[in-house]
Amino acid sequence: MSLYDKKDFRSIDWLTIVIVFALVGFGLIAICSVRATPFDGTEKGLSDIMAKLNLEYVQRQMINFLVGIAGMLVFMVFDYEVFKPLAIYIYIGVVGLLAMLFGFGKVVGGAQGWFAIESLQRNIQPAELSKIAVIILISRIASKAMDDDGRLLKLKDIATVCAYTLLPFMLVALQPDLGSAFVLIVILVFISFAARLKAVYFIIAAVAAGTILPVAYFFILTPRQQDRIIAFLNPEYDPLGAGYQVGQSKLVLGSGRLTGKGFFNQATLAQLRYIPERHTDFIYSGIVEAAGFIGGALLIVAFFVLALRWIHIASKARDNFGMLLTIGVTGMLIAHVFENIGMTMGLMPMTGIPLPFISYGGSNILTNMIGVGIVLNVYMRHPVKKRRRRDKAQIKDEMFLD
């Protein structure tokens, strides 16, 4: 099998590209709006408006996106079969980086999860890259099990898939970064479900989680994380402390009402810094304030359409490996969207997790663009397109012989 064929580029999923690029563009507008100096209504022309804009993070995010496109192309160009022999090496490299964080990592937001590159004024977050490493490796293992047994059946294969997920899960959780750790578990669940793991194992896992979580709350979670859980269960608990960020987020969300105040409008609450991390974790609040309930709902619809498209691509994959890769990336997307938007509404515990393609962040957008590259890779090489090309070539040959 050739690992590179120019003909594959005739089958690019333009719907995915259009949605992703539209989300990134919308995110740039949102970042620019929420980071702007508050407008006060005295602006008389374009020069006055430009003077209020803070374009630093917009420019940095554009660079992040260009790096993400490079990552997307790397994972899109070569046939995804090449991932199989490389999977374990990618995994070992990422796990090594996660382990090194405890000695050399930079603390940001209470988590020791970043390597600082001072010369470039950039931070790298290995927890984000671990999601791709886990997707590729456990997809390889589960797909081989499906090829051999028709499903993820043998206890050895099930234990291996779980072990390869739980190792980075524990390293990420100890940073502590429970948001990214949650995403790794969701990826495992999505791939296991797609690999037709028996329902009894999901029941056992749910019972085990229900048993372990209370123990983890008292003996593993930090006091800060415990306060966040309490604030989630009881919104009135510590409104000026653990519940402050979510309370402010709800205030900003509600201020947008049905149609919103508009981007770059006069003195929005996001511009007035009513919400922390307004360009990263809580950017959805600023978007709903500007675009209203309608705009926020349409953004969710866009993510929903993208996820459905990727599930469709998974169903058309040429083999089990391609199918599971796409399902894993879809699970990563859904977990991020569900956790981030749920957090801003107080429907999920507060964790520092960004909104895909929208929030500012280099490691996050690189990881998501690599995921896009994997999905496009699978789609480009799905068998329907190749069969059509072979049929056309056969018809031409027959016409020539006649």
Secondary structure, DSSP 8 states (H G I E B T S, - for coil): --S--GGGGGS--HHHHHHHHHHHHHHHHHHHHHTS--B-S---SHHHHHHH---HHHHHHHHHHHHHHHHHHHHHHS-GGGHHHHHHHHHHHHHHHHHHHHHH-EEETTEEEEEEEGGGTEEE-HHHHHHHHHHHHHHHHHHHHHHHHSSS--HHHHHHHHHHHHHHHHHHHTTT-HHHHHHHHHHHHHHHHHTT--HHHHHHHHHHHHHHHHHHHHHTS-HHHHHHHHHHH-TTSSTTTTTHHHHHHHHHHHHTTTT---TT-BT-TTTTT-STTTTTTTHHHHHHHHHHHHHHHHHHHHHHHHHHHHHHHHHT-SSHHHHHHHHHHHHHHHHHHHHHHHHHHTSS-------TTTS--HHHHHHHHHHHHHHHHHHHT-HHHHHHHHHHHHHHHHHHH-
